[in-house]
Amino acid sequence: MILRPTGLAGCHVLEPQRHEDERGYFARMFCADEFAKAGLDPRVAQTSVSYNTAAGTLRGLHYQKAPHSEAKLVRCTRGRVFDVAVDLRPESASYGEWTSEELTEHNQLAMYIPEGFAHGFLTLEPQSELVYQISVPFVPDASEGIRWDDPALAIPWPSVDHVTISARDMSLPRMPA
């Protein structure tokens, strides 16, 4: 597997290296030792799935506040999504900056999102599914988020016919100043 830095410290895109033959291919999608050597958190405390019936489903931008901050490895196993990570670490040189990647079942890319980042995505195809490997257990009281359409971030979300977003996500605050 190849860990490709995104330009935001600690945030990477993971690209599998396929070993192909007449049967198909084999590719490593996660390696705790390689993550640790790259300075990434290799812990996996839980695995979750997000299934989205419609194209235009927007989820995020979510994070867990300290001391329950989480690192995530996010992969699209079905469909296609525009995946976004936002650096919320006040001490970071890239504070308030974001990165994005199109994740699809075909390109098999994954986004590694370190602690201190918010995460969100927009489905670009119906029946899109994401699988998350998360470093710490979910703590409902630590769950936070920021507005997906915050002008301070100016994320150029792809145009879709209709956006479906939860009432909770619509009421999230803007980026902390």
C-alpha positions as protocol buffer text, in pm:
chain_id: "A"
residue {
  index: 1
  type: MET
  ca { x: 0 y: 0 z: 0 }
}
residue {
  index: 2
  type: ILE
  ca { x: 107 y: 354 z: -66 }
}
residue {
  index: 3
  type: LEU
  ca { x: 49 y: 631 z: 192 }
}
residue {
  index: 4
  type: ARG
  ca { x: 26 y: 959 z: 1 }
}
residue {
  index: 5
  type: PRO
  ca { x: 39 y: 1283 z: 209 }
}
residue {
  index: 6
  type: THR
  ca { x: -241 y: 1530 z: 134 }
}
residue {
  index: 7
  type: GLY
  ca { x: -64 y: 1854 z: 228 }
}
residue {
  index: 8
  type: LEU
  ca { x: -232 y: 1867 z: 571 }
}
residue {
  index: 9
  type: ALA
  ca { x: 2 y: 1724 z: 834 }
}
residue {
  index: 10
  type: GLY
  ca { x: -101 y: 1373 z: 933 }
}
residue {
  index: 11
  type: CYS
  ca { x: -379 y: 1339 z: 674 }
}
residue {
  index: 12
  type: HIS
  ca { x: -306 y: 1081 z: 401 }
}
residue {
  index: 13
  type: VAL
  ca { x: -467 y: 902 z: 110 }
}
residue {
  index: 14
  type: LEU
  ca { x: -406 y: 530 z: 112 }
}
residue {
  index: 15
  type: GLU
  ca { x: -371 y: 364 z: -227 }
}
residue {
  index: 16
  type: PRO
  ca { x: -363 y: -16 z: -241 }
}
residue {
  index: 17
  type: GLN
  ca { x: -89 y: -184 z: -444 }
}
residue {
  index: 18
  type: ARG
  ca { x: -253 y: -462 z: -638 }
}
residue {
  index: 19
  type: HIS
  ca { x: -80 y: -794 z: -698 }
}
residue {
  index: 20
  type: GLU
  ca { x: -271 y: -929 z: -998 }
}
residue {
  index: 21
  type: ASP
  ca { x: -284 y: -1263 z: -1170 }
}
residue {
  index: 22
  type: GLU
  ca { x: -538 y: -1465 z: -1368 }
}
residue {
  index: 23
  type: ARG
  ca { x: -760 y: -1504 z: -1059 }
}
residue {
  index: 24
  type: GLY
  ca { x: -790 y: -1132 z: -988 }
}
residue {
  index: 25
  type: TYR
  ca { x: -581 y: -939 z: -737 }
}
residue {
  index: 26
  type: PHE
  ca { x: -472 y: -919 z: -377 }
}
residue {
  index: 27
  type: ALA
  ca { x: -402 y: -588 z: -202 }
}
residue {
  index: 28
  type: ARG
  ca { x: -321 y: -489 z: 152 }
}
residue {
  index: 29
  type: MET
  ca { x: -564 y: -222 z: 276 }
}
residue {
  index: 30
  type: PHE
  ca { x: -422 y: -164 z: 625 }
}
residue {
  index: 31
  type: CYS
  ca { x: -99 y: -245 z: 809 }
}
residue {
  index: 32
  type: ALA
  ca { x: -53 y: -137 z: 1171 }
}
residue {
  index: 33
  type: ASP
  ca { x: 327 y: -152 z: 1142 }
}
residue {
  index: 34
  type: GLU
  ca { x: 336 y: 70 z: 831 }
}
residue {
  index: 35
  type: PHE
  ca { x: 93 y: 315 z: 989 }
}
residue {
  index: 36
  type: ALA
  ca { x: 306 y: 337 z: 1305 }
}
residue {
  index: 37
  type: LYS
  ca { x: 627 y: 385 z: 1099 }
}
residue {
  index: 38
  type: ALA
  ca { x: 456 y: 674 z: 915 }
}
residue {
  index: 39
  type: GLY
  ca { x: 351 y: 834 z: 1246 }
}
residue {
  index: 40
  type: LEU
  ca { x: -18 y: 744 z: 1199 }
}
residue {
  index: 41
  type: ASP
  ca { x: -235 y: 601 z: 1474 }
}
residue {
  index: 42
  type: PRO
  ca { x: -269 y: 227 z: 1401 }
}
residue {
  index: 43
  type: ARG
  ca { x: -533 y: 156 z: 1668 }
}
residue {
  index: 44
  type: VAL
  ca { x: -869 y: 21 z: 1557 }
}
residue {
  index: 45
  type: ALA
  ca { x: -1125 y: 23 z: 1838 }
}
residue {
  index: 46
  type: GLN
  ca { x: -1430 y: -6 z: 1617 }
}
residue {
  index: 47
  type: THR
  ca { x: -1540 y: -48 z: 1258 }
}
residue {
  index: 48
  type: SER
  ca { x: -1853 y: 126 z: 1133 }
}
residue {
  index: 49
  type: VAL
  ca { x: -2045 y: 150 z: 807 }
}
residue {
  index: 50
  type: SER
  ca { x: -2241 y: 439 z: 655 }
}
residue {
  index: 51
  type: TYR
  ca { x: -2492 y: 332 z: 391 }
}
residue {
  index: 52
  type: ASN
  ca { x: -2662 y: 608 z: 195 }
}
residue {
  index: 53
  type: THR
  ca { x: -2958 y: 537 z: -30 }
}
residue {
  index: 54
  type: ALA
  ca { x: -2955 y: 854 z: -241 }
}
residue {
  index: 55
  type: ALA
  ca { x: -2698 y: 1050 z: -436 }
}
residue {
  index: 56
  type: GLY
  ca { x: -2664 y: 1393 z: -279 }
}
residue {
  index: 57
  type: THR
  ca { x: -2656 y: 1271 z: 81 }
}
residue {
  index: 58
  type: LEU
  ca { x: -2429 y: 1500 z: 281 }
}
residue {
  index: 59
  type: ARG
  ca { x: -2295 y: 1394 z: 620 }
}
residue {
  index: 60
  type: GLY
  ca { x: -2070 y: 1612 z: 830 }
}
residue {
  index: 61
  type: LEU
  ca { x: -1852 y: 1775 z: 911 }
}
residue {
  index: 62
  type: HIS
  ca { x: -1816 y: 1563 z: 1229 }
}
residue {
  index: 63
  type: TYR
  ca { x: -1550 y: 1500 z: 1493 }
}
residue {
  index: 64
  type: GLN
  ca { x: -1514 y: 1394 z: 1855 }
}
residue {
  index: 65
  type: LYS
  ca { x: -1374 y: 1651 z: 2098 }
}
residue {
  index: 66
  type: ALA
  ca { x: -1082 y: 1573 z: 2329 }
}
residue {
  index: 67
  type: PRO
  ca { x: -1015 y: 1364 z: 2523 }
}
residue {
  index: 68
  type: HIS
  ca { x: -1209 y: 1137 z: 2285 }
}
residue {
  index: 69
  type: SER
  ca { x: -1052 y: 1258 z: 1960 }
}
residue {
  index: 70
  type: GLU
  ca { x: -1047 y: 991 z: 1695 }
}
residue {
  index: 71
  type: ALA
  ca { x: -840 y: 898 z: 1394 }
}
residue {
  index: 72
  type: LYS
  ca { x: -1033 y: 740 z: 1105 }
}
residue {
  index: 73
  type: LEU
  ca { x: -951 y: 537 z: 799 }
}
residue {
  index: 74
  type: VAL
  ca { x: -1244 y: 584 z: 558 }
}
residue {
  index: 75
  type: ARG
  ca { x: -1299 y: 375 z: 245 }
}
residue {
  index: 76
  type: CYS
  ca { x: -1585 y: 373 z: -7 }
}
residue {
  index: 77
  type: THR
  ca { x: -1682 y: 10 z: -66 }
}
residue {
  index: 78
  type: ARG
  ca { x: -1983 y: 83 z: -286 }
}
residue {
  index: 79
  type: GLY
  ca { x: -2067 y: 382 z: -505 }
}
residue {
  index: 80
  type: ARG
  ca { x: -1879 y: 713 z: -512 }
}
residue {
  index: 81
  type: VAL
  ca { x: -1831 y: 997 z: -263 }
}
residue {
  index: 82
  type: PHE
  ca { x: -1660 y: 1335 z: -233 }
}
residue {
  index: 83
  type: ASP
  ca { x: -1474 y: 1294 z: 98 }
}
residue {
  index: 84
  type: VAL
  ca { x: -1350 y: 1594 z: 301 }
}
residue {
  index: 85
  type: ALA
  ca { x: -1120 y: 1638 z: 601 }
}
residue {
  index: 86
  type: VAL
  ca { x: -1079 y: 1973 z: 783 }
}
residue {
  index: 87
  type: ASP
  ca { x: -788 y: 2050 z: 1017 }
}
residue {
  index: 88
  type: LEU
  ca { x: -926 y: 2178 z: 1350 }
}
residue {
  index: 89
  type: ARG
  ca { x: -598 y: 2162 z: 1544 }
}
residue {
  index: 90
  type: PRO
  ca { x: -534 y: 2520 z: 1670 }
}
residue {
  index: 91
  type: GLU
  ca { x: -157 y: 2460 z: 1690 }
}
residue {
  index: 92
  type: SER
  ca { x: -138 y: 2331 z: 1332 }
}
residue {
  index: 93
  type: ALA
  ca { x: 10 y: 2535 z: 1046 }
}
residue {
  index: 94
  type: SER
  ca { x: -285 y: 2411 z: 837 }
}
residue {
  index: 95
  type: TYR
  ca { x: -556 y: 2502 z: 1091 }
}
residue {
  index: 96
  type: GLY
  ca { x: -882 y: 2573 z: 908 }
}
residue {
  index: 97
  type: GLU
  ca { x: -760 y: 2417 z: 583 }
}
residue {
  index: 98
  type: TRP
  ca { x: -928 y: 2122 z: 419 }
}
residue {
  index: 99
  type: THR
  ca { x: -849 y: 1848 z: 173 }
}
residue {
  index: 100
  type: SER
  ca { x: -1073 y: 1627 z: -36 }
}
residue {
  index: 101
  type: GLU
  ca { x: -1058 y: 1308 z: -236 }
}
residue {
  index: 102
  type: GLU
  ca { x: -1307 y: 1125 z: -451 }
}
residue {
  index: 103
  type: LEU
  ca { x: -1339 y: 777 z: -305 }
}
residue {
  index: 104
  type: THR
  ca { x: -1502 y: 508 z: -515 }
}
residue {
  index: 105
  type: GLU
  ca { x: -1552 y: 135 z: -508 }
}
residue {
  index: 106
  type: HIS
  ca { x: -1335 y: 122 z: -822 }
}
residue {
  index: 107
  type: ASN
  ca { x: -1034 y: 335 z: -723 }
}
residue {
  index: 108
  type: GLN
  ca { x: -1031 y: 173 z: -374 }
}
residue {
  index: 109
  type: LEU
  ca { x: -862 y: 477 z: -222 }
}
residue {
  index: 110
  type: ALA
  ca { x: -903 y: 546 z: 148 }
}
residue {
  index: 111
  type: MET
  ca { x: -859 y: 867 z: 347 }
}
residue {
  index: 112
  type: TYR
  ca { x: -669 y: 857 z: 676 }
}
residue {
  index: 113
  type: ILE
  ca { x: -801 y: 1139 z: 893 }
}
residue {
  index: 114
  type: PRO
  ca { x: -598 y: 1205 z: 1210 }
}
residue {
  index: 115
  type: GLU
  ca { x: -719 y: 1319 z: 1549 }
}
residue {
  index: 116
  type: GLY
  ca { x: -822 y: 1682 z: 1553 }
}
residue {
  index: 117
  type: PHE
  ca { x: -985 y: 1680 z: 1210 }
}
residue {
  index: 118
  type: ALA
  ca { x: -1350 y: 1706 z: 1112 }
}
residue {
  index: 119
  type: HIS
  ca { x: -1478 y: 1470 z: 844 }
}
residue {
  index: 120
  type: GLY
  ca { x: -1768 y: 1474 z: 603 }
}
residue {
  index: 121
  type: PHE
  ca { x: -1875 y: 1348 z: 265 }
}
residue {
  index: 122
  type: LEU
  ca { x: -2126 y: 1393 z: -15 }
}
residue {
  index: 123
  type: THR
  ca { x: -2254 y: 1088 z: -202 }
}
residue {
  index: 124
  type: LEU
  ca { x: -2222 y: 1118 z: -578 }
}
residue {
  index: 125
  type: GLU
  ca { x: -2406 y: 794 z: -658 }
}
residue {
  index: 126
  type: PRO
  ca { x: -2706 y: 624 z: -498 }
}
residue {
  index: 127
  type: GLN
  ca { x: -2645 y: 334 z: -262 }
}
residue {
  index: 128
  type: SER
  ca { x: -2299 y: 455 z: -163 }
}
residue {
  index: 129
  type: GLU
  ca { x: -2138 y: 287 z: 134 }
}
residue {
  index: 130
  type: LEU
  ca { x: -1837 y: 386 z: 345 }
}
residue {
  index: 131
  type: VAL
  ca { x: -1652 y: 170 z: 594 }
}
residue {
  index: 132
  type: TYR
  ca { x: -1472 y: 340 z: 882 }
}
residue {
  index: 133
  type: GLN
  ca { x: -1193 y: 200 z: 1098 }
}
residue {
  index: 134
  type: ILE
  ca { x: -1187 y: 423 z: 1405 }
}
residue {
  index: 135
  type: SER
  ca { x: -913 y: 450 z: 1669 }
}
residue {
  index: 136
  type: VAL
  ca { x: -1135 y: 500 z: 1975 }
}
residue {
  index: 137
  type: PRO
  ca { x: -1491 y: 409 z: 2071 }
}
residue {
  index: 138
  type: PHE
  ca { x: -1771 y: 651 z: 1988 }
}
residue {
  index: 139
  type: VAL
  ca { x: -1869 y: 875 z: 2281 }
}
residue {
  index: 140
  type: PRO
  ca { x: -2203 y: 1048 z: 2210 }
}
residue {
  index: 141
  type: ASP
  ca { x: -2133 y: 1337 z: 2449 }
}
residue {
  index: 142
  type: ALA
  ca { x: -1804 y: 1410 z: 2267 }
}
residue {
  index: 143
  type: SER
  ca { x: -1969 y: 1425 z: 1925 }
}
residue {
  index: 144
  type: GLU
  ca { x: -1930 y: 1768 z: 1762 }
}
residue {
  index: 145
  type: GLY
  ca { x: -1935 y: 1919 z: 1417 }
}
residue {
  index: 146
  type: ILE
  ca { x: -1899 y: 2228 z: 1203 }
}
residue {
  index: 147
  type: ARG
  ca { x: -2112 y: 2353 z: 915 }
}
residue {
  index: 148
  type: TRP
  ca { x: -2045 y: 2189 z: 581 }
}
residue {
  index: 149
  type: ASP
  ca { x: -2116 y: 2519 z: 402 }
}
residue {
  index: 150
  type: ASP
  ca { x: -1914 y: 2749 z: 630 }
}
residue {
  index: 151
  type: PRO
  ca { x: -1793 y: 3040 z: 413 }
}
residue {
  index: 152
  type: ALA
  ca { x: -1462 y: 3045 z: 605 }
}
residue {
  index: 153
  type: LEU
  ca { x: -1388 y: 2699 z: 463 }
}
residue {
  index: 154
  type: ALA
  ca { x: -1529 y: 2763 z: 113 }
}
residue {
  index: 155
  type: ILE
  ca { x: -1534 y: 2393 z: 25 }
}
residue {
  index: 156
  type: PRO
  ca { x: -1640 y: 2353 z: -339 }
}
residue {
  index: 157
  type: TRP
  ca { x: -1883 y: 2066 z: -289 }
}
residue {
  index: 158
  type: PRO
  ca { x: -1979 y: 1901 z: -618 }
}
residue {
  index: 159
  type: SER
  ca { x: -2309 y: 2004 z: -770 }
}
residue {
  index: 160
  type: VAL
  ca { x: -2587 y: 1749 z: -730 }
}
residue {
  index: 161
  type: ASP
  ca { x: -2957 y: 1760 z: -818 }
}
residue {
  index: 162
  type: HIS
  ca { x: -3077 y: 1742 z: -457 }
}
residue {
  index: 163
  type: VAL
  ca { x: -2892 y: 1752 z: -123 }
}
residue {
  index: 164
  type: THR
  ca { x: -3020 y: 1548 z: 171 }
}
residue {
  index: 165
  type: ILE
  ca { x: -2878 y: 1662 z: 504 }
}
residue {
  index: 166
  type: SER
  ca { x: -2993 y: 1594 z: 858 }
}
residue {
  index: 167
  type: ALA
  ca { x: -3147 y: 1862 z: 1080 }
}
residue {
  index: 168
  type: ARG
  ca { x: -2855 y: 1809 z: 1321 }
}
residue {
  index: 169
  type: ASP
  ca { x: -2598 y: 1876 z: 1050 }
}
residue {
  index: 170
  type: MET
  ca { x: -2791 y: 2183 z: 929 }
}
residue {
  index: 171
  type: SER
  ca { x: -2771 y: 2327 z: 1281 }
}
residue {
  index: 172
  type: LEU
  ca { x: -2398 y: 2274 z: 1337 }
}
residue {
  index: 173
  type: PRO
  ca { x: -2194 y: 2585 z: 1425 }
}
residue {
  index: 174
  type: ARG
  ca { x: -1944 y: 2752 z: 1199 }
}
residue {
  index: 175
  type: MET
  ca { x: -1569 y: 2701 z: 1221 }
}
residue {
  index: 176
  type: PRO
  ca { x: -1421 y: 2827 z: 1551 }
}
residue {
  index: 177
  type: ALA
  ca { x: -1236 y: 3156 z: 1501 }
}
